[in-house]
Amino acid sequence: MILFSFFTLIYLMNLFIGILSELISEANNHNAYLALKKEIIDEIELFYLLPSQRRRPDWFPEIFFYIVSSNEVFKLINKVQSNNWEEFTKPIISDTVLKALGREENK
């Protein structure tokens, strides 16, 4: 009985590890897909559009508005300022955004 319980526990742990690794792999695949999509769109905007098309305000507005929680913004600011940025390009966080969030820039 103890031997059966031991092997059942080992089997279930192996199954759990396999499922967990599959979920992590799918999340990484989605992130890689989004990064590739961004690079393709950047390339299209830079090389395949004429300058007159790039200046059209209805295609490329000056300002984008979207809703994000303050916790997510704080996480992003901390990640950018800690110099542990792992992505291809590092974002620039303006002083206006930091001031609006009540944070001062760490230089």
C-alpha positions in Angstrom: 0.0 0.0 0.0 2.8 2.4 0.9 4.6 1.5 -2.3 1.5 2.2 -4.4 1.0 5.6 -2.7 4.6 6.5 -3.3 4.5 5.7 -7.0 1.1 7.4 -7.4 2.6 10.5 -5.8 5.6 10.4 -8.1 3.3 10.0 -11.1 1.0 12.9 -10.1 3.9 15.2 -9.5 5.4 14.3 -12.9 2.0 15.0 -14.5 1.7 18.3 -12.6 5.2 19.4 -13.7 4.4 18.5 -17.4 1.2 20.5 -17.4 2.9 23.4 -15.7 5.8 23.4 -18.2 3.3 23.3 -21.1 1.4 26.3 -19.8 4.7 28.3 -19.4 5.7 27.3 -22.9 2.3 28.5 -24.3 2.7 31.9 -22.5 6.2 32.3 -23.9 5.0 31.4 -27.4 2.3 34.1 -27.1 4.8 36.7 -25.9 7.2 35.7 -28.8 4.2 36.0 -31.2 3.4 39.5 -30.0 7.1 40.6 -30.2 7.3 39.3 -33.7 4.0 41.1 -34.7 5.4 44.4 -33.3 8.6 44.1 -35.3 6.7 43.3 -38.5 4.3 46.3 -38.0 7.3 48.5 -37.3 9.0 47.4 -40.5 5.8 48.0 -42.5 5.4 51.5 -41.1 9.1 52.4 -41.7 9.8 50.8 -45.1 6.6 50.2 -47.0 4.6 53.4 -46.3 5.3 56.7 -48.1 6.1 59.7 -46.0 2.7 61.2 -46.9 1.0 58.1 -45.6 3.0 58.1 -42.4 2.0 61.7 -41.7 -1.8 61.0 -41.9 -3.3 61.7 -38.5 -6.2 59.4 -39.0 -3.7 56.5 -39.6 -1.2 57.5 -36.9 -2.7 59.7 -34.2 -0.4 61.8 -32.0 -1.8 60.5 -28.7 -3.0 57.0 -27.7 -5.3 56.6 -24.7 -5.8 53.3 -22.9 -6.6 52.1 -19.4 -4.0 50.4 -17.2 -4.0 49.8 -13.5 -1.5 51.9 -11.4 0.0 48.6 -10.1 1.0 47.6 -13.6 2.5 51.0 -14.3 4.5 50.9 -11.0 5.8 47.4 -11.9 6.9 48.6 -15.4 8.6 51.8 -13.9 10.5 49.7 -11.4 11.6 47.2 -14.1 12.8 50.0 -16.4 14.6 51.9 -13.6 16.3 48.8 -12.2 18.3 48.3 -15.4 17.0 44.8 -15.7 15.2 45.4 -19.0 15.2 42.2 -21.0 13.3 43.3 -24.1 14.9 44.5 -27.4 14.1 48.2 -26.8 13.9 50.0 -23.5 11.0 52.4 -23.1 11.5 56.0 -22.0 9.3 57.1 -19.1 8.8 60.9 -19.2 9.0 63.1 -16.1 5.4 64.1 -16.7 4.2 60.5 -16.2 6.4 60.1 -13.1 5.1 63.4 -11.7 1.4 62.4 -12.4 1.9 59.1 -10.6 3.5 60.9 -7.6 7.0 59.3 -8.2 10.2 61.1 -8.7 12.8 60.0 -11.2 15.7 58.0 -9.9 18.8 59.1 -11.6 
